[in-house]
């Protein structure tokens, strides 16, 4: 994961390489809270692949990059 200040900065860093998935810091924070926010709960249980895919979909993270194996 790399953090950049702008789309222009990403383009400069990439040069001729094609870009991968990019999200805003706000979206990254939303993902972190949704994915990890309940991990310290006493009744925490691992989520299923489908539940994890649901988190991504709810956040609008769709497309090939966001498909879970």
N, C-alpha and C positions, 0 to 999 in steps of 0.2 A: 504494500500500500504506500502510495506517495500522496502528499498533500501539496496542492498548488494554489496560487492566489487568483488565477484566472484561466479561462479557456486559451487565451493567447500564450500564457506561460506553459500550458500543457503542450500546445502545438510546437513551441520553440524547443521544449525538452525532448519531444518525440522525434523531431527532425522529419525524416522520410518514413519512419515506422508508422504502421496503422495504430490508431488509438484503441484501447480496450474499453471497458465500462468505466464511466465516470459518474460520480454522484456528488452532491453538495455536502458540506460539513454538516448542515442541518439534517439531511437525509441519513448521513452516517450516524449521527447521534440518535435519530429515531430507530434505526436498525439496531444499534447497540442496546438501547433500552428494551426494545421488543425481544431481542434474542437472549440477552443476559440478565434482564431486570429481575427475574424471579429465581435466580440460581441460589440465593442464600435462604430462601423460604424453607422452613422445616419439612414441609410436605412436597418439596420439589421432586419431580420425576422427569426423566428425559422425554423429550417430545419425539413423536414419530416423524419420519421423513415428510409425510403429508402435512403435518402440523407446521413443520419448518417451512415447507413450500408455501403454505398459507400465509405465514408472516411476510415472506418476500412479496407475495401477490398483494397483500393488504397495503404494503408500502409502495406499490407500483413498480417494484423491481422485477421486471419480466424480461423475457428474451433469452437467447442462448447462454449468455454469460451467467445468468441467475438460475439456470436449471441445475437442480441438485443431482448428483450421480446416483 
